[in-house]
């Protein structure tokens, strides 16, 4: 799996909208309709819709 990257301002707002703490999540895949994220500490993977 790729390493996650720090979210951009737009992705940061999207994470907030989904009630996730942006400081704890990294972006590892950004598709046109989905965002694949990984938790910084636990390694939990999630997909959220844009």
C-alpha positions in Angstrom: 0.0 0.0 0.0 1.1 3.5 -0.7 2.0 6.0 2.0 -0.7 8.5 2.8 -0.4 12.2 2.2 -1.5 15.2 4.1 -5.0 16.3 3.0 -5.4 19.5 0.9 -7.7 22.3 2.1 -10.6 20.9 0.0 -10.0 17.3 1.3 -9.7 18.7 4.9 -13.1 20.3 4.6 -14.5 17.0 3.1 -13.2 15.0 6.1 -14.8 17.5 8.5 -18.1 17.2 6.6 -18.0 13.4 7.3 -17.3 14.1 11.0 -13.7 12.8 10.9 -10.8 14.5 12.5 -8.6 15.6 9.6 -5.5 15.6 11.8 -5.8 11.8 12.2 -6.4 10.8 8.5 -4.1 10.7 5.5 -5.2 10.5 1.8 -3.8 7.6 -0.2 -6.1 7.6 -3.2 -8.2 10.4 -4.6 -10.7 9.3 -7.3 -13.3 11.5 -9.0 -16.1 10.2 -6.8 -14.4 8.6 -3.8 -11.6 9.4 -1.4 -9.5 6.6 0.1 -8.1 7.5 3.5 -6.0 5.7 6.1 -5.8 6.5 9.9 -2.4 7.8 11.0 -2.0 5.6 14.1 -4.2 2.5 13.6 -3.8 2.0 9.8 -7.6 1.7 9.4 -8.7 2.2 5.8 -11.9 3.9 4.8 -13.6 5.1 1.6 -15.7 8.3 1.7 -17.8 9.7 -1.1 -17.2 13.2 -2.3 
